[in-house]
Amino acid sequence: MRVWDLLEGKSDRLITTWPEARVGAAATLMEENDIGLLPVLGESRRLVGVISERDIARAVGRKGGEVGKLRVRDLMSTEVLTAHPQDPLKAAMEHMARRHVRHIPVIEADGRLVGILSQRDVLETALAVERSQAEAQRGDQLLDMVRGMGGASADEDEGDGSAQP
């Protein structure tokens, strides 16, 4: 399975921010859209960094309540782990696990953002595949059971409990 296979089922709508936005506005975007990471796009609409809930929470711990007035560029990570749509999903997940990140931007070769891959997406896909396989297995078991009952035919039972010669 490739990264793109997982992104195909997701919305094309990407919530992003820019370096000069206020951290408070970025936090509001995250809360309103139930997301934990915002890609930060530069003037060329290419990925220049990311800001996460964790970045904001840590800054609050260090700097206090004034964090909302800071600019995104003050807190964003610029060394960003990314994936490409054609990358094997397993490789992308291994990189995420090694770097202890829950979300990674998916970009084309030219830096254009095409999606966000999250651990939740992978887990939901894995669960759906497992459910589908379990249902197929139950169907096979039922079919085998029906085939095993195939010894009796309709001609053998006339409804009065006696077999006809």
Secondary structure, DSSP 4 states (H G I P E B T S, - for coil): -BHHHHHTTS-S----B-TTSBHHHHHHHHHHHT-SEEEEE-TTSBEEEEEEHHHHHHHHHHHGGGGGGSBHHHH-BSS---B-TTSBHHHHHHHHHHHT-SEEEEE-TTSBEEEEEEHHHHHHHHHHHHHHHHHHHHHHHHHHHHHHTTT--GGG--SSS----
